[in-house]
Amino acid sequence: MNKAQALVVDDEADLLDLLKITLARMDVQAVTALTLAEARRHLERGQFDLCLTDMNLPDGSGIDLIRQIGEQYPQIPVAMITAHGSMESAVAAMKAGAFDFVSKPVDLQLLRRLVGSALKLRGHASASDEERGDTGPQLLGDSAAMERIRQLIVKLARNQAPVFITGESGTGKELAARLIHAQGPRREARFVAVNCGAIPQDLVESELFGHKKGSFTGAISDKEGLFQAAEGGTLFLDEVADLPLATQVKLLRAIQEKSVRPVGAQREVAVDARIISASHRDLTAEVERGRFRQDLFYRINVIELRMPALRERPRDIPLLADRLLQRLARQQGRHGDQPALKLSAEAIGALTRYAFPGNVRELENILERALALCEGERIDVDDLYLPRTEAPAGSHDTVDESIPLEDSLRAIEKRAILNALDETGGDQAAAGKKLKMPLKSLRYRLARLGIG
């Protein structure tokens, strides 16, 4: 592989010299620029594997350079050099497409880690499916919504910006986080997942940041926290809304300063872990209620990824059901010489019409129960034991006289809206046009029907 080339843009000549020397020791050749115009000329003439740019330049903003590179040279990861403590600038840079950021005065150890991660992306954009981790867990489904999610994951994997994954329980938030990790430059390091709601409140700080021996009763030895365990990799904070407010303050500092202080320690420890968080709750509402810090929400929600509910992508249900059934059959010890269990057409239709409040997790439970109770080689609708919350059988615009008219009409309305959202990849404005209703009216109906 040829020697890596970096474009370094800053109006401080002394800093440029320092960065050039540091990069040279990493076998990276640096081309420097003092202005935005000079940087643009270098981009037109050369080929670069990385760009480091200051926020404030004599003739413009580094944000403009980030956007230009994102549009014209998307293969080049860009890191922003920000003033110390200027998290607003760092967040703005990552929202614009920056790979990561480093604060002044530049910590050379952090800079070397950042550069190392960025250079791992060389040639990675054209990696095969196997190299991107597609041979492992996958997000199944050929609906427009799932195709959009897969495309977003590929983009998110190429930078280090914090990602906040929203969605109902059972929609695959952790799976999405694992795929972001597996397809990015940190894939060779650890992916550490923690359910914040499952940690006893008096042990949250110790679990996240570690502790020193004797720092509290029961601390019989030093212990590293989850931040340290995820060094060089990814830390996934599931159900982050469940963290106590006191811990939220320390989490915010850990993310901003890229360092943690173990319980009972006198000094902070530098950490290098990408943060991906998730919650099934509406964090905006939690902020308004005073249960979640606004500054922390602003920091972790640099990029939001919404996982669609299963009822929003009904066309994916047959494929999901078939794959889950195959896996469950193997887990229950069905041998290869035994006939494969299949779902009847009626069973598939019933699953497709069912609302799935528990999403994919509920689908798996239904199939596991059906597999255990089914006596033949085919799972029929009666083997599913579905609750009576599905739309009536037959065409979607047929009213079942055995249930109240209002409930039947509600089911028909809900199905029409979900089909429109599925066909438009979750784009509410496009769905509204397809349904020939104003966007405001559609949003009202979504709230009334409890969709999304």
Summary of the structure (lengths in Angstrom):
residues: 452
radius of gyration: 25.4
end to end distance: 47.0
largest distance: 80.4
contacts: 1423
relative contact order: 0.08
helix: 47%
strand: 15%
